[in-house]
Amino acid sequence: MTIKFAPRRYLWIVFIVLLIACGILPPETTGNGTPTISATVNSTALSSTLVAQTMPAAPTSTAILTDTPPASLPTPTRTPLPFMALEGLRVVYTDVDGNLYVQDSGKPAMQLTHDVKESIENHAPLISDDGQKIIFYRAGESNLDLMYVINADGTGEQVLVNPELLSAFGRGYDKFTALFSLAFVPGTHLLLFNTHQQGNFDPEAAGWLPIVGNDLFAVNTDDGEIKQLKEPWQGGNFLAAPNGKWVAVQTLDHIDIIDVQGRILRGNLVKYSKAEEHVIVPMVWTSDSQELIVLPSDIPLFAGVPVERNIWRYPVLAGSGAEIKLTPPVVYNVYAVSPDGNWIAYFYSSDATPGLYLGDLRAGTSQRLFPLQLNMGYIEGWSPDNEHFIFMDDNFRMYVASIHGEISPIDAPRGPELAGWIDNNRYLLETGVLGEIGKQELVRVMEHYSGTFAFLGH
């Protein structure tokens, strides 16, 4: 598992609360809109190299839930956290000196970059899932961040992508071209990214959303070869499949499935209105790479009413999409789909039944797990085995919940986020501390905490 540390996401929650408090967004939803997306089956046969995989059996466990709010949970207590060397954990982070470090389990940290000047800072590292390649940004050498690569043993540091290299791809790429949405293709050293032009803004978004280049590039981090998979306005938001073979690419009005060479395997899998230009349509691959779950909305983000998310699941190789209707519906972006695509945890706010809900995406049913007092919390993420997820309530307190309805508080100060799951039972918080299912105590597994870090677990 590879994790890239992200900015504090609960600011989105505060933003929504403020909108409701000011009367901009009403607390009640207004009902489901008619979906604007549809499935189009491509009759052209896929390449013979694509072999249909067997769908896994649905989990035998079922949610044993009621709509009764759980009993009062114990208040977490503050105790000093001991350090524990965790076997199999690799952490990459930037220290106060602006250099990059790697630490394996409890071994001493090894400095990867050296002689960084005072005006230069390395940040936002990303690790390939075999732990061998580390990507990071370097700021201060120019007005833009440059992308670098280095091996986990500290060798091979070099510029991977910069504006000069991208300018070779023709009109639209110049010294102001910046990189956007970096992600490794699972099981490979291939890195995907978009671009956008600094200083260009969407005129319909009050001038604060950058216009994404709607392209798609791939760079081989072993030899530095860069390929343009989608030209400007022919690509956009993307998501690589867990099998490392396919990529879902969102264009202005549809989603294509391509291979890692840029060849279309299934065009127009999902269609939607061009009115959603520059708005990311959420996509989730199932862990077997056989289905794509898409959560579009018929309601613009700033329409003055809650944005309800429709839920569609599409078989990737052949067949039509099917809509899944939940009551209450998913709203805004406060949700998380389990890796197998069978469950969705989400918050819903209303005068009668505000709370945390668990939706069964096979049966199309949902039940409330946890009540709310103010508005909405935040869903932090699912364990790899689809059994547990972590959430933050409307007071920024963290809990771990299971699909069986069990909820336990996490003994952490209010506000820290989940950095990611290390395995099925253990998770790492953004403060560099580790928690485990069934245990109240937290332990430190990072000697040094940094604002940007990445880690690789089991």
C-alpha positions, 0 to 999 in steps of 0.5 A: 500500500502506498500513501501520499499525505494530503492537506487537511480535508476537514476544512471542507466540512467547516466550509459546508457548516458555514454555508448552512449557518449563513443560510446559503445551503439548507439542511434538508435535501430536496429529493433525487434528481434524474441521472444524466449519465448513461452507459454505452456499450462498445460493440468492438471486441477488446484485445485478445490480451484482455482476459475476463477475470472471475468476480469474487464472491460477495462477503459472507458477513452482513451488517447487524445494524439498527437505527438506534444511536449507540450508547455513550462512548468513553472519552479518550485519555491522553497518555505519552506515546511510546515508540515502537519499531514496526516491521515492514513499514517504510516511511519517507518524509521531509525534515526541517532542513528541507531534505528527504529521509527514508526510515525502515521500521525502527532502523535509523533514518537515512538522508536521501537528498543533500546540500539543499539550499536555504531557498529550496524545499523538497516536499510531497513524496510518493513511493512506488508500491515496491518501495524502490522509487520515490517521487518528490517535488522540489520548490525554490529553483524556479517559480514552479515545482519540479518533479524529481525521482530518487531510488530508495537507497539514495542513488539516481537522483534526477529531474524527472519532469520539468516544463522544458521537457513538456514543451517538446510536446507542442503548443500548450506547454511552456515554462508555466506548465505545472504538474497535477495529480501524480499517481503510480500505476499499481505494480509498476514504476510508471507514473501518471500525471495531468498538467495545468497552466499557472495563472489560467482560471475557470471564468465560471468558478469565480476565478479560483479554480485552475483550469486543468489541462485535461491531458494525460501523461505517463513517465517511466521512472526507470529511464525517464521516458515521457509519453503523452497518453491524451492530448489537451482536452482529450483527457483529464481526471484519471484513476488507474485500476488495481490490476495495473493494466487499465486507466479510467480517464474522465474527459469533458463529457464521458469516461474512457477505459484505456491501457497504460499505452494510451490505447482505448479499450472501451470508449464512452463507458460513462456519459455525462453532461458537458455542463460538468466541465472542470468538475471532477466526477468521482470514480472508484475501481473495485479491487478486482478491476472488473467494475467502475463505480461512478458518483456524479451529480445532477446538481452544481456544487454552488446551486444553493441546495445540497449536492446529491450523488447518484451511484452507478456501477459499470462492468468494465469489459462488457455490459450496461451500468446499473444505478444504485439508489440509497435512502437517504442519498449520498450528499456532497463528497462526504463518503468512502466506498470499500475496496471491493465496491460492496459498501459505502460509508457516508454522512447525511444531514437532516432535521430528523435523522442526521448521522453516519450511514452504511450503505450496501451497494449490492442490496441498495439499502442503508442504515444509520450507525452514528448520530450527529449533533451539528452537521457532517463529519468526514469519512477517512478510509476503509481497511483493505479487507473491507471490514472497517473504516475510520471516520471523524464526527462533527466535533473532529473526534475519530472513531473506527467502525465496522460493517457489523455496527461496532464503533470504538473511539480512537485515543487521539487529539481532535483533528488528526486525519488518517494517513492510511491503513498499513494492513487489515488491522493497523492504521497510521495517523497523520501525526505519525502514530499507529493504531490497531483494531481492538486496542485503545492505545496508540504508539509512535512509529515515526521518529520524526514527524513532518508535514509531508510524508509517505509510507509503504506498509504490508 
